[in-house]
Amino acid sequence: MVAPNAKEGRQRRRALNCSFGDGESSLLFVPAPQLQESLQPSLSTLSYGEPPDLDDQMGKLSPIYHTTTPNSEHLFLDAIHKQGVALPTDRSPYVASAFSADERDNLRLMHHYTRSAYKSISGSVEGLLVWRDLVPQLALEHDFILHGLLAVSSLHLALSDPTHPPAHSSLALRHYAAGLVLFYPHLNTVTPGNVSSLFTFACLVSLYAWGLPHTSHSPINALLEIQEVFTLNRGVAVIVRSGSEWLEQGPFRHLLLPKPINPWKPLSFEVEDALTALAKRNYEQTTDARLRNVYARAIGILRHCFRLLEERPGLSMTVLPFPITVEPEFPIAMAERKPMALAILAHYGVVLHRLGGHVWLKGWGREVVDSIEGAVGSEWQECIAWPIEEVKKSIDEVPEVTAYYESE
């Protein structure tokens, strides 16, 4: 779908192009000296001082100017021939090679990615340079990455404009589906030669998973959607486990999961109290030993995420360790609506809410916690009281994320 103003613009451009082949055209190449002479009176009337010397500039050009000369097409063609260009008599192959609407959409999306969308992906200068410089290069080599970039660019357009047309979302879905089809055959073998491209696409899938639900103009089922986010984000872990050694040796190490600068630094009192109470509840009420260990590990990963939040507020990658590194049983317990799993997830919702200034994460924290509040019984309300209070804070109270712009 093309916006009306873009369509009108193309129609105007086509009308202009037609004038080059019209026998009644009034276009004429005026030699530079004549042009300077014809412009001199009007230039001299300006109040900006002496008129500029046009000899150097205009002598290098052969501009087209409107005249009433009837044979202007011949003068135009003569000028073209003097440049050594032979115009074909049969123009149909050139008409057939005109850019299609899809090609123009792709160019528009890539332009948006290189100008704006890539800046929303990483929270570090090093990471931004990877997304700005290296990833587009990989996209020229791998069509699945190119489709992934176009999908993310289209989603970014949709998320950045609340009044966006549905075309952005449908276009993102189309590129996402095409990228997945091309990506799957490569998953069986991860090598030093393809690990960077596979990891890049997995990261794009993660972004897509976070962004897509909020392109809908209707309310989302947050518990179902976060389940899907966990599933898609865990695909990143599969590739990282297979090729972590190669990734850590190259520039894509800047896109790997962040680590705290000081992993032993105590958390703030409010966070520590909330996580301690959560761990106590798990120890006292989870009778299955295996599941109790799964929950305990998840709470430990939450500590890791909150420590990252306190060290580097606004770092969007802070949301990734939890869905990617929890044990496989945890998403299953979420899907089964086990109260302990949902209580832990509600505390993860605080992490999401504090990063709500990011375009990809806006709204997630409050929606997840609100859904859990309605899903657990009254006996669990005390356990999730802190997350409920945290996400009630106005989004204006959440520190606005400062974009990191790279140095040229």
C-alpha atoms as a printed R data frame, in Angstrom:
    type eleno elety resid chain resno      x       y       z
1   ATOM     1    CA   MET     A     1  0.000   0.000   0.000
2   ATOM     2    CA   VAL     A     2  1.379   3.395  -0.940
3   ATOM     3    CA   ALA     A     3  0.483   6.594   0.854
4   ATOM     4    CA   PRO     A     4 -1.610   9.007  -1.262
5   ATOM     5    CA   ASN     A     5  0.986  11.735  -1.214
6   ATOM     6    CA   ALA     A     6  3.672   9.286  -2.389
7   ATOM     7    CA   LYS     A     7  1.403   8.097  -5.193
8   ATOM     8    CA   GLU     A     8  0.660  11.653  -6.264
9   ATOM     9    CA   GLY     A     9  4.375  12.395  -6.186
10  ATOM    10    CA   ARG     A    10  5.094   9.524  -8.552
11  ATOM    11    CA   GLN     A    11  2.322  10.677 -10.880
12  ATOM    12    CA   ARG     A    12  3.836  14.125 -10.982
13  ATOM    13    CA   ARG     A    13  7.260  12.634 -11.682
14  ATOM    14    CA   ARG     A    14  5.838  10.523 -14.504
15  ATOM    15    CA   ALA     A    15  4.188  13.615 -15.984
16  ATOM    16    CA   LEU     A    16  7.542  15.390 -15.905
17  ATOM    17    CA   ASN     A    17  9.324  12.449 -17.512
18  ATOM    18    CA   CYS     A    18  6.805  12.398 -20.337
19  ATOM    19    CA   SER     A    19  7.813  15.926 -21.335
20  ATOM    20    CA   PHE     A    20 11.210  14.677 -22.471
21  ATOM    21    CA   GLY     A    21  9.615  12.668 -25.279
22  ATOM    22    CA   ASP     A    22  6.876  15.115 -26.231
23  ATOM    23    CA   GLY     A    23  7.296  16.912 -29.526
24  ATOM    24    CA   GLU     A    24  5.615  19.976 -28.086
25  ATOM    25    CA   SER     A    25  8.009  20.138 -25.159
26  ATOM    26    CA   SER     A    26  9.267  23.582 -24.213
27  ATOM    27    CA   LEU     A    27 12.534  22.372 -22.715
28  ATOM    28    CA   LEU     A    28 15.766  23.797 -24.064
29  ATOM    29    CA   PHE     A    29 19.432  23.627 -23.181
30  ATOM    30    CA   VAL     A    30 20.729  27.191 -22.933
31  ATOM    31    CA   PRO     A    31 24.532  27.649 -23.276
32  ATOM    32    CA   ALA     A    32 26.143  28.919 -20.114
33  ATOM    33    CA   PRO     A    33 27.142  32.413 -21.378
34  ATOM    34    CA   GLN     A    34 23.597  33.061 -22.671
35  ATOM    35    CA   LEU     A    35 22.194  31.842 -19.389
36  ATOM    36    CA   GLN     A    36 24.428  34.165 -17.404
37  ATOM    37    CA   GLU     A    37 23.443  37.094 -19.621
38  ATOM    38    CA   SER     A    38 19.745  36.288 -19.255
39  ATOM    39    CA   LEU     A    39 20.000  35.994 -15.487
40  ATOM    40    CA   GLN     A    40 22.218  39.020 -14.906
41  ATOM    41    CA   PRO     A    41 19.459  41.657 -14.607
42  ATOM    42    CA   SER     A    42 17.502  39.680 -12.042
43  ATOM    43    CA   LEU     A    43 20.639  38.854 -10.041
44  ATOM    44    CA   SER     A    44 21.695  42.488 -10.007
45  ATOM    45    CA   THR     A    45 18.448  43.516  -8.378
46  ATOM    46    CA   LEU     A    46 19.100  41.354  -5.320
47  ATOM    47    CA   SER     A    47 20.096  43.068  -2.110
48  ATOM    48    CA   TYR     A    48 22.882  40.604  -1.298
49  ATOM    49    CA   GLY     A    49 25.756  42.573  -2.879
50  ATOM    50    CA   GLU     A    50 27.404  41.962  -6.240
51  ATOM    51    CA   PRO     A    51 25.930  39.159  -8.364
52  ATOM    52    CA   PRO     A    52 28.023  35.963  -8.270
53  ATOM    53    CA   ASP     A    53 30.358  35.100 -11.123
54  ATOM    54    CA   LEU     A    54 28.621  32.226 -12.882
55  ATOM    55    CA   ASP     A    55 31.359  31.455 -15.406
56  ATOM    56    CA   ASP     A    56 32.974  28.652 -13.410
57  ATOM    57    CA   GLN     A    57 29.737  27.085 -12.221
58  ATOM    58    CA   MET     A    58 27.498  27.433 -15.240
59  ATOM    59    CA   GLY     A    59 30.204  26.554 -17.744
60  ATOM    60    CA   LYS     A    60 30.260  23.073 -16.238
61  ATOM    61    CA   LEU     A    61 26.503  22.545 -16.568
62  ATOM    62    CA   SER     A    62 23.961  22.163 -19.311
63  ATOM    63    CA   PRO     A    63 20.748  23.042 -17.464
64  ATOM    64    CA   ILE     A    64 17.291  22.652 -18.894
65  ATOM    65    CA   TYR     A    65 15.165  25.791 -18.986
66  ATOM    66    CA   HIS     A    66 11.649  26.462 -20.183
67  ATOM    67    CA   THR     A    67 11.384  28.305 -23.501
68  ATOM    68    CA   THR     A    68  8.864  28.511 -26.282
69  ATOM    69    CA   THR     A    69 11.180  27.118 -28.977
70  ATOM    70    CA   PRO     A    70  9.218  24.490 -30.969
71  ATOM    71    CA   ASN     A    71 12.182  22.211 -31.701
72  ATOM    72    CA   SER     A    72 13.524  22.034 -28.170
73  ATOM    73    CA   GLU     A    73 13.458  18.223 -28.261
74  ATOM    74    CA   HIS     A    74 16.030  18.262 -31.058
75  ATOM    75    CA   LEU     A    75 18.287  20.608 -29.110
76  ATOM    76    CA   PHE     A    76 17.948  18.367 -26.070
77  ATOM    77    CA   LEU     A    77 18.814  15.236 -28.087
78  ATOM    78    CA   ASP     A    78 21.764  17.013 -29.701
79  ATOM    79    CA   ALA     A    79 23.151  17.812 -26.272
80  ATOM    80    CA   ILE     A    80 22.697  14.193 -25.189
81  ATOM    81    CA   HIS     A    81 24.473  12.903 -28.310
82  ATOM    82    CA   LYS     A    82 27.388  15.274 -27.720
83  ATOM    83    CA   GLN     A    83 27.845  13.544 -24.369
84  ATOM    84    CA   GLY     A    84 28.263  10.243 -26.170
85  ATOM    85    CA   VAL     A    85 24.902   8.794 -25.096
86  ATOM    86    CA   ALA     A    86 22.811   6.980 -27.695
87  ATOM    87    CA   LEU     A    87 19.115   6.935 -26.826
88  ATOM    88    CA   PRO     A    88 17.385   3.718 -28.003
89  ATOM    89    CA   THR     A    89 14.433   3.992 -30.319
90  ATOM    90    CA   ASP     A    90 12.669   1.156 -28.500
91  ATOM    91    CA   ARG     A    91 11.994   2.365 -24.956
92  ATOM    92    CA   SER     A    92  9.839  -0.588 -23.823
93  ATOM    93    CA   PRO     A    93 12.670  -2.472 -22.005
94  ATOM    94    CA   TYR     A    94 13.354   0.630 -19.933
95  ATOM    95    CA   VAL     A    95  9.710   1.131 -19.105
96  ATOM    96    CA   ALA     A    96  9.550  -2.521 -18.009
97  ATOM    97    CA   SER     A    97 12.535  -2.006 -15.693
98  ATOM    98    CA   ALA     A    98 10.887   0.797 -13.735
99  ATOM    99    CA   PHE     A    99 10.914   0.283  -9.963
100 ATOM   100    CA   SER     A   100  7.922  -1.602  -8.643
101 ATOM   101    CA   ALA     A   101  5.930  -0.543  -5.592
102 ATOM   102    CA   ASP     A   102  7.529  -3.371  -3.569
103 ATOM   103    CA   GLU     A   103 11.028  -2.261  -4.544
104 ATOM   104    CA   ARG     A   104 10.246   1.300  -3.505
105 ATOM   105    CA   ASP     A   105  8.901   0.016  -0.177
106 ATOM   106    CA   ASN     A   106 12.107  -1.932   0.401
107 ATOM   107    CA   LEU     A   107 14.245   1.121  -0.358
108 ATOM   108    CA   ARG     A   108 12.120   3.226   1.967
109 ATOM   109    CA   LEU     A   109 12.452   0.662   4.785
110 ATOM   110    CA   MET     A   110 16.213   0.320   4.356
111 ATOM   111    CA   HIS     A   111 16.536   4.097   4.389
112 ATOM   112    CA   HIS     A   112 14.562   4.217   7.639
113 ATOM   113    CA   TYR     A   113 16.737   1.482   9.139
114 ATOM   114    CA   THR     A   114 20.002   3.271   8.348
115 ATOM   115    CA   ARG     A   115 18.690   6.647   9.490
116 ATOM   116    CA   SER     A   116 16.734   5.750  12.609
117 ATOM   117    CA   ALA     A   117 15.743   2.171  13.446
118 ATOM   118    CA   TYR     A   118 19.240   0.817  14.115
119 ATOM   119    CA   LYS     A   119 19.740   3.385  16.884
120 ATOM   120    CA   SER     A   120 16.930   1.792  18.883
121 ATOM   121    CA   ILE     A   121 18.483  -1.665  18.995
122 ATOM   122    CA   SER     A   122 21.609  -1.369  21.134
123 ATOM   123    CA   GLY     A   123 22.512   0.633  24.212
124 ATOM   124    CA   SER     A   124 26.254   0.883  23.585
125 ATOM   125    CA   VAL     A   125 28.370   2.691  21.019
126 ATOM   126    CA   GLU     A   126 30.083  -0.568  20.052
127 ATOM   127    CA   GLY     A   127 26.771  -2.300  19.545
128 ATOM   128    CA   LEU     A   128 25.370   0.561  17.496
129 ATOM   129    CA   LEU     A   129 28.349   0.434  15.157
130 ATOM   130    CA   VAL     A   130 27.726  -3.276  14.598
131 ATOM   131    CA   TRP     A   131 24.077  -2.633  13.731
132 ATOM   132    CA   ARG     A   132 24.916   0.381  11.582
133 ATOM   133    CA   ASP     A   133 27.904  -0.942   9.624
134 ATOM   134    CA   LEU     A   134 28.349  -4.711   9.853
135 ATOM   135    CA   VAL     A   135 24.763  -5.943   9.826
136 ATOM   136    CA   PRO     A   136 23.794  -4.146   6.560
137 ATOM   137    CA   GLN     A   137 26.910  -5.672   4.969
138 ATOM   138    CA   LEU     A   138 25.767  -9.132   6.067
139 ATOM   139    CA   ALA     A   139 22.316  -8.365   4.676
140 ATOM   140    CA   LEU     A   140 23.854  -7.925   1.219
141 ATOM   141    CA   GLU     A   141 25.236 -11.471   1.504
142 ATOM   142    CA   HIS     A   142 22.252 -13.210   3.126
143 ATOM   143    CA   ASP     A   143 18.682 -12.617   2.029
144 ATOM   144    CA   PHE     A   144 17.266 -13.832   5.342
145 ATOM   145    CA   ILE     A   145 19.078 -11.005   7.154
146 ATOM   146    CA   LEU     A   146 17.870  -8.499   4.578
147 ATOM   147    CA   HIS     A   147 14.297  -9.625   5.138
148 ATOM   148    CA   GLY     A   148 14.885  -9.435   8.892
149 ATOM   149    CA   LEU     A   149 16.168  -5.859   8.669
150 ATOM   150    CA   LEU     A   150 13.211  -4.796   6.556
151 ATOM   151    CA   ALA     A   151 10.792  -6.450   9.002
152 ATOM   152    CA   VAL     A   152 12.372  -4.675  11.986
153 ATOM   153    CA   SER     A   153 12.452  -1.354  10.129
154 ATOM   154    CA   SER     A   154  8.757  -1.653   9.285
155 ATOM   155    CA   LEU     A   155  7.911  -2.538  12.897
156 ATOM   156    CA   HIS     A   156  9.932   0.416  14.141
157 ATOM   157    CA   LEU     A   157  7.924   2.710  11.883
158 ATOM   158    CA   ALA     A   158  4.703   1.240  13.263
159 ATOM   159    CA   LEU     A   159  5.798   1.505  16.910
160 ATOM   160    CA   SER     A   160  7.115   5.043  16.512
161 ATOM   161    CA   ASP     A   161  3.798   6.303  15.138
162 ATOM   162    CA   PRO     A   162  0.695   5.327  17.162
163 ATOM   163    CA   THR     A   163 -1.478   6.301  14.195
164 ATOM   164    CA   HIS     A   164  0.490   4.089  11.791
165 ATOM   165    CA   PRO     A   165 -1.381   2.470   8.927
166 ATOM   166    CA   PRO     A   166 -1.847  -1.333   9.124
167 ATOM   167    CA   ALA     A   167  0.365  -1.657   6.047
168 ATOM   168    CA   HIS     A   168  3.490  -1.325   8.202
169 ATOM   169    CA   SER     A   169  2.541  -4.334  10.321
170 ATOM   170    CA   SER     A   170  1.550  -6.497   7.361
171 ATOM   171    CA   LEU     A   171  4.749  -5.572   5.534
172 ATOM   172    CA   ALA     A   172  6.789  -6.527   8.602
173 ATOM   173    CA   LEU     A   173  5.015  -9.876   8.802
174 ATOM   174    CA   ARG     A   174  5.681 -10.579   5.139
175 ATOM   175    CA   HIS     A   175  9.419  -9.928   5.446
176 ATOM   176    CA   TYR     A   176  9.611 -11.829   8.734
177 ATOM   177    CA   ALA     A   177  7.977 -14.921   7.212
178 ATOM   178    CA   ALA     A   178 10.234 -14.781   4.144
179 ATOM   179    CA   GLY     A   179 13.317 -14.471   6.357
180 ATOM   180    CA   LEU     A   180 12.332 -17.467   8.480
181 ATOM   181    CA   VAL     A   181 11.884 -19.685   5.419
182 ATOM   182    CA   LEU     A   182 15.385 -18.813   4.211
183 ATOM   183    CA   PHE     A   183 16.909 -19.034   7.704
184 ATOM   184    CA   TYR     A   184 15.758 -22.474   8.843
185 ATOM   185    CA   PRO     A   185 17.912 -24.599   6.482
186 ATOM   186    CA   HIS     A   186 21.082 -23.069   7.994
187 ATOM   187    CA   LEU     A   187 20.256 -23.971  11.586
188 ATOM   188    CA   ASN     A   188 21.481 -27.547  11.341
189 ATOM   189    CA   THR     A   189 25.123 -26.519  11.029
190 ATOM   190    CA   VAL     A   190 26.677 -23.596  12.889
191 ATOM   191    CA   THR     A   191 30.198 -22.847  11.665
192 ATOM   192    CA   PRO     A   192 32.731 -20.025  12.060
193 ATOM   193    CA   GLY     A   193 31.643 -18.856   8.608
194 ATOM   194    CA   ASN     A   194 27.923 -18.523   9.307
195 ATOM   195    CA   VAL     A   195 27.660 -17.981  13.065
196 ATOM   196    CA   SER     A   196 27.600 -14.176  12.765
197 ATOM   197    CA   SER     A   197 24.794 -14.174  10.205
198 ATOM   198    CA   LEU     A   198 22.720 -16.741  12.145
199 ATOM   199    CA   PHE     A   199 23.204 -14.854  15.401
200 ATOM   200    CA   THR     A   200 22.236 -11.569  13.721
201 ATOM   201    CA   PHE     A   201 18.996 -13.009  12.407
202 ATOM   202    CA   ALA     A   202 18.192 -14.541  15.808
203 ATOM   203    CA   CYS     A   203 18.612 -11.074  17.355
204 ATOM   204    CA   LEU     A   204 16.252  -9.623  14.746
205 ATOM   205    CA   VAL     A   205 13.711 -12.332  15.575
206 ATOM   206    CA   SER     A   206 13.980 -11.309  19.239
207 ATOM   207    CA   LEU     A   207 13.257  -7.674  18.343
208 ATOM   208    CA   TYR     A   208 10.343  -8.742  16.195
209 ATOM   209    CA   ALA     A   209  8.899 -10.778  19.063
210 ATOM   210    CA   TRP     A   210  9.013  -7.790  21.431
211 ATOM   211    CA   GLY     A   211  7.654  -5.300  18.925
212 ATOM   212    CA   LEU     A   212  4.886  -7.070  17.022
213 ATOM   213    CA   PRO     A   213  2.189  -7.366  19.747
214 ATOM   214    CA   HIS     A   214  2.099  -3.609  20.269
215 ATOM   215    CA   THR     A   215  1.524  -2.790  16.622
216 ATOM   216    CA   SER     A   216 -2.064  -3.929  17.114
217 ATOM   217    CA   HIS     A   217 -4.597  -1.245  17.940
218 ATOM   218    CA   SER     A   218 -6.467  -3.657  20.222
219 ATOM   219    CA   PRO     A   219 -5.481  -4.877  23.733
220 ATOM   220    CA   ILE     A   220 -3.114  -7.837  23.890
221 ATOM   221    CA   ASN     A   221 -3.218 -10.994  25.988
222 ATOM   222    CA   ALA     A   222  0.046 -10.279  27.787
223 ATOM   223    CA   LEU     A   223  0.525 -13.775  29.268
224 ATOM   224    CA   LEU     A   224  0.135 -15.450  25.886
225 ATOM   225    CA   GLU     A   225  2.342 -12.892  24.163
226 ATOM   226    CA   ILE     A   226  5.147 -13.047  26.747
227 ATOM   227    CA   GLN     A   227  5.112 -16.827  26.338
228 ATOM   228    CA   GLU     A   228  5.790 -16.346  22.629
229 ATOM   229    CA   VAL     A   229  8.528 -13.837  23.407
230 ATOM   230    CA   PHE     A   230 10.262 -16.386  25.652
231 ATOM   231    CA   THR     A   231 10.078 -19.050  22.953
232 ATOM   232    CA   LEU     A   232 11.534 -16.843  20.225
233 ATOM   233    CA   ASN     A   233 14.223 -15.331  22.451
234 ATOM   234    CA   ARG     A   234 15.418 -18.756  23.474
235 ATOM   235    CA   GLY     A   235 16.305 -19.367  19.841
236 ATOM   236    CA   VAL     A   236 19.167 -16.918  20.364
237 ATOM   237    CA   ALA     A   237 20.530 -19.179  23.122
238 ATOM   238    CA   VAL     A   238 20.683 -22.170  20.765
239 ATOM   239    CA   ILE     A   239 23.003 -20.330  18.371
240 ATOM   240    CA   VAL     A   240 25.090 -18.744  21.114
241 ATOM   241    CA   ARG     A   241 25.697 -22.112  22.768
242 ATOM   242    CA   SER     A   242 26.833 -23.582  19.450
243 ATOM   243    CA   GLY     A   243 29.085 -20.707  18.414
244 ATOM   244    CA   SER     A   244 29.907 -18.673  21.519
245 ATOM   245    CA   GLU     A   245 33.645 -19.172  21.117
246 ATOM   246    CA   TRP     A   246 33.589 -17.714  17.594
247 ATOM   247    CA   LEU     A   247 31.225 -14.886  18.508
248 ATOM   248    CA   GLU     A   248 33.352 -13.819  21.478
249 ATOM   249    CA   GLN     A   249 36.379 -13.420  19.207
250 ATOM   250    CA   GLY     A   250 34.748 -11.003  16.765
251 ATOM   251    CA   PRO     A   251 32.837  -7.708  16.756
252 ATOM   252    CA   PHE     A   252 29.539  -9.464  17.486
253 ATOM   253    CA   ARG     A   253 30.711  -9.997  21.048
254 ATOM   254    CA   HIS     A   254 29.203  -6.555  21.708
255 ATOM   255    CA   LEU     A   255 25.744  -8.052  21.084
256 ATOM   256    CA   LEU     A   256 26.117 -10.913  23.565
257 ATOM   257    CA   LEU     A   257 24.313 -10.876  26.907
258 ATOM   258    CA   PRO     A   258 25.613  -8.111  29.188
259 ATOM   259    CA   LYS     A   259 27.368  -8.875  32.471
260 ATOM   260    CA   PRO     A   260 27.429  -6.762  35.637
261 ATOM   261    CA   ILE     A   261 30.575  -4.786  36.298
262 ATOM   262    CA   ASN     A   262 30.439  -5.787  39.967
263 ATOM   263    CA   PRO     A   263 28.386  -8.990  40.353
264 ATOM   264    CA   TRP     A   264 28.753  -8.916  44.148
265 ATOM   265    CA   LYS     A   265 27.480  -5.413  44.711
266 ATOM   266    CA   PRO     A   266 24.389  -5.431  46.979
267 ATOM   267    CA   LEU     A   267 21.078  -4.531  45.397
268 ATOM   268    CA   SER     A   268 18.928  -1.660  46.606
269 ATOM   269    CA   PHE     A   269 16.962  -2.430  49.762
270 ATOM   270    CA   GLU     A   270 13.559  -2.517  48.049
271 ATOM   271    CA   VAL     A   271 14.716  -4.937  45.348
272 ATOM   272    CA   GLU     A   272 16.593  -7.122  47.818
273 ATOM   273    CA   ASP     A   273 13.582  -7.323  50.147
274 ATOM   274    CA   ALA     A   274 11.256  -8.255  47.274
275 ATOM   275    CA   LEU     A   275 13.535 -10.982  45.885
276 ATOM   276    CA   THR     A   276 14.276 -12.374  49.352
277 ATOM   277    CA   ALA     A   277 10.535 -12.688  50.069
278 ATOM   278    CA   LEU     A   278 10.070 -14.365  46.682
279 ATOM   279    CA   ALA     A   279 12.848 -16.893  47.403
280 ATOM   280    CA   LYS     A   280 11.364 -17.609  50.843
281 ATOM   281    CA   ARG     A   281  7.941 -18.280  49.309
282 ATOM   282    CA   ASN     A   282  9.484 -20.674  46.797
283 ATOM   283    CA   TYR     A   283 11.394 -22.582  49.487
284 ATOM   284    CA   GLU     A   284  8.320 -22.931  51.689
285 ATOM   285    CA   GLN     A   285  5.620 -23.757  49.123
286 ATOM   286    CA   THR     A   286  7.214 -25.528  46.147
287 ATOM   287    CA   THR     A   287  7.192 -29.209  47.055
288 ATOM   288    CA   ASP     A   288  8.698 -30.537  43.812
289 ATOM   289    CA   ALA     A   289 12.470 -30.398  44.364
290 ATOM   290    CA   ARG     A   290 13.312 -30.089  40.669
291 ATOM   291    CA   LEU     A   291 10.793 -27.281  40.146
292 ATOM   292    CA   ARG     A   292 11.982 -25.554  43.321
293 ATOM   293    CA   ASN     A   293 15.505 -25.461  41.871
294 ATOM   294    CA   VAL     A   294 14.170 -24.126  38.543
295 ATOM   295    CA   TYR     A   295 12.426 -21.303  40.398
296 ATOM   296    CA   ALA     A   296 15.474 -20.598  42.553
297 ATOM   297    CA   ARG     A   297 17.638 -20.272  39.431
298 ATOM   298    CA   ALA     A   298 15.077 -17.934  37.857
299 ATOM   299    CA   ILE     A   299 15.157 -15.710  40.956
300 ATOM   300    CA   GLY     A   300 18.968 -15.675  40.712
301 ATOM   301    CA   ILE     A   301 18.711 -14.498  37.087
302 ATOM   302    CA   LEU     A   302 16.337 -11.757  38.248
303 ATOM   303    CA   ARG     A   303 19.032 -10.572  40.677
304 ATOM   304    CA   HIS     A   304 21.404 -10.417  37.713
305 ATOM   305    CA   CYS     A   305 18.896  -8.310  35.710
306 ATOM   306    CA   PHE     A   306 18.223  -5.884  38.565
307 ATOM   307    CA   ARG     A   307 21.950  -5.477  39.151
308 ATOM   308    CA   LEU     A   308 22.392  -4.564  35.488
309 ATOM   309    CA   LEU     A   309 19.512  -2.093  35.814
310 ATOM   310    CA   GLU     A   310 21.133  -0.393  38.780
311 ATOM   311    CA   GLU     A   311 24.558  -0.251  37.130
312 ATOM   312    CA   ARG     A   312 23.355   0.916  33.711
313 ATOM   313    CA   PRO     A   313 19.818   2.301  33.839
314 ATOM   314    CA   GLY     A   314 18.205   2.254  30.418
315 ATOM   315    CA   LEU     A   315 20.285  -0.590  28.942
316 ATOM   316    CA   SER     A   316 17.661  -2.387  26.864
317 ATOM   317    CA   MET     A   317 19.630  -5.640  26.681
318 ATOM   318    CA   THR     A   318 18.944  -6.060  30.401
319 ATOM   319    CA   VAL     A   319 15.634  -7.728  29.482
320 ATOM   320    CA   LEU     A   320 17.343 -10.581  27.605
321 ATOM   321    CA   PRO     A   321 19.108 -12.761  30.212
322 ATOM   322    CA   PHE     A   322 15.860 -13.800  31.903
323 ATOM   323    CA   PRO     A   323 13.893 -15.283  28.955
324 ATOM   324    CA   ILE     A   324 17.051 -16.682  27.345
325 ATOM   325    CA   THR     A   325 18.753 -18.372  30.327
326 ATOM   326    CA   VAL     A   326 15.935 -19.663  32.569
327 ATOM   327    CA   GLU     A   327 15.579 -23.444  32.634
328 ATOM   328    CA   PRO     A   328 13.262 -24.963  29.966
329 ATOM   329    CA   GLU     A   329 10.815 -25.981  32.694
330 ATOM   330    CA   PHE     A   330 10.145 -22.365  33.633
331 ATOM   331    CA   PRO     A   331  8.267 -21.348  30.442
332 ATOM   332    CA   ILE     A   332  6.300 -24.588  30.769
333 ATOM   333    CA   ALA     A   333  5.304 -23.650  34.330
334 ATOM   334    CA   MET     A   334  4.303 -20.209  33.022
335 ATOM   335    CA   ALA     A   335  2.102 -21.786  30.358
336 ATOM   336    CA   GLU     A   336  0.486 -23.984  33.007
337 ATOM   337    CA   ARG     A   337 -0.197 -20.857  35.095
338 ATOM   338    CA   LYS     A   338  1.606 -22.186  38.144
339 ATOM   339    CA   PRO     A   339  1.351 -19.412  40.786
340 ATOM   340    CA   MET     A   340  5.023 -19.447  41.788
341 ATOM   341    CA   ALA     A   341  6.132 -19.120  38.163
342 ATOM   342    CA   LEU     A   342  3.704 -16.242  37.634
343 ATOM   343    CA   ALA     A   343  4.894 -14.505  40.821
344 ATOM   344    CA   ILE     A   344  8.486 -14.647  39.554
345 ATOM   345    CA   LEU     A   345  7.337 -13.416  36.152
346 ATOM   346    CA   ALA     A   346  5.582 -10.469  37.832
347 ATOM   347    CA   HIS     A   347  8.911  -9.389  39.328
348 ATOM   348    CA   TYR     A   348 10.445  -9.636  35.861
349 ATOM   349    CA   GLY     A   349  7.649  -7.284  34.813
350 ATOM   350    CA   VAL     A   350  9.277  -4.616  36.995
351 ATOM   351    CA   VAL     A   351 12.433  -4.935  34.882
352 ATOM   352    CA   LEU     A   352 10.322  -4.484  31.752
353 ATOM   353    CA   HIS     A   353  8.500  -1.496  33.221
354 ATOM   354    CA   ARG     A   354 11.685   0.308  34.217
355 ATOM   355    CA   LEU     A   355 12.852  -0.015  30.624
356 ATOM   356    CA   GLY     A   356  9.541   1.233  29.257
357 ATOM   357    CA   GLY     A   357 11.226   4.225  27.618
358 ATOM   358    CA   HIS     A   358 12.436   1.928  24.844
359 ATOM   359    CA   VAL     A   359 10.176   1.813  21.825
360 ATOM   360    CA   TRP     A   360 10.413  -1.998  21.694
361 ATOM   361    CA   LEU     A   361  9.471  -2.478  25.373
362 ATOM   362    CA   LYS     A   362  6.856   0.200  25.938
363 ATOM   363    CA   GLY     A   363  3.835  -1.109  27.819
364 ATOM   364    CA   TRP     A   364  5.135  -4.618  28.458
365 ATOM   365    CA   GLY     A   365  5.785  -4.339  32.201
366 ATOM   366    CA   ARG     A   366  2.391  -3.019  33.214
367 ATOM   367    CA   GLU     A   367  0.500  -5.394  30.918
368 ATOM   368    CA   VAL     A   368  2.331  -8.479  32.214
369 ATOM   369    CA   VAL     A   369  1.862  -7.594  35.888
370 ATOM   370    CA   ASP     A   370 -1.785  -6.626  35.421
371 ATOM   371    CA   SER     A   371 -2.460  -9.958  33.710
372 ATOM   372    CA   ILE     A   372 -0.790 -11.889  36.522
373 ATOM   373    CA   GLU     A   373 -2.739  -9.960  39.164
374 ATOM   374    CA   GLY     A   374 -5.926 -11.241  37.591
375 ATOM   375    CA   ALA     A   375 -4.620 -14.786  37.100
376 ATOM   376    CA   VAL     A   376 -3.471 -15.719  40.641
377 ATOM   377    CA   GLY     A   377 -5.620 -16.271  43.694
378 ATOM   378    CA   SER     A   378 -5.991 -13.954  46.659
379 ATOM   379    CA   GLU     A   379 -3.397 -15.942  48.633
380 ATOM   380    CA   TRP     A   380 -0.721 -14.831  46.154
381 ATOM   381    CA   GLN     A   381 -1.586 -11.129  46.075
382 ATOM   382    CA   GLU     A   382  0.823 -10.347  48.899
383 ATOM   383    CA   CYS     A   383  3.637 -12.058  46.999
384 ATOM   384    CA   ILE     A   384  3.136  -9.818  43.973
385 ATOM   385    CA   ALA     A   385  2.272  -6.633  45.894
386 ATOM   386    CA   TRP     A   386  5.625  -4.979  45.124
387 ATOM   387    CA   PRO     A   387  5.435  -5.497  41.312
388 ATOM   388    CA   ILE     A   388  1.842  -4.232  41.341
389 ATOM   389    CA   GLU     A   389  2.894  -1.016  43.070
390 ATOM   390    CA   GLU     A   390  5.946  -0.549  40.844
391 ATOM   391    CA   VAL     A   391  4.043  -0.714  37.560
392 ATOM   392    CA   LYS     A   392  1.377   1.669  38.834
393 ATOM   393    CA   LYS     A   393  3.960   4.407  38.612
394 ATOM   394    CA   SER     A   394  3.314   6.688  35.708
395 ATOM   395    CA   ILE     A   395  5.471   6.037  32.685
396 ATOM   396    CA   ASP     A   396  6.729   9.606  33.151
397 ATOM   397    CA   GLU     A   397  8.332   8.455  36.390
398 ATOM   398    CA   VAL     A   398 10.294   5.797  34.571
399 ATOM   399    CA   PRO     A   399 13.649   7.302  33.517
400 ATOM   400    CA   GLU     A   400 13.465   8.152  29.839
401 ATOM   401    CA   VAL     A   401 15.992   6.149  27.911
402 ATOM   402    CA   THR     A   402 18.791   8.275  26.469
403 ATOM   403    CA   ALA     A   403 19.749   7.254  22.957
404 ATOM   404    CA   TYR     A   404 23.403   6.447  22.464
405 ATOM   405    CA   TYR     A   405 24.687   8.066  19.291
406 ATOM   406    CA   GLU     A   406 27.969   6.874  17.880
407 ATOM   407    CA   SER     A   407 30.936   9.099  17.248
408 ATOM   408    CA   GLU     A   408 31.872   9.478  13.639
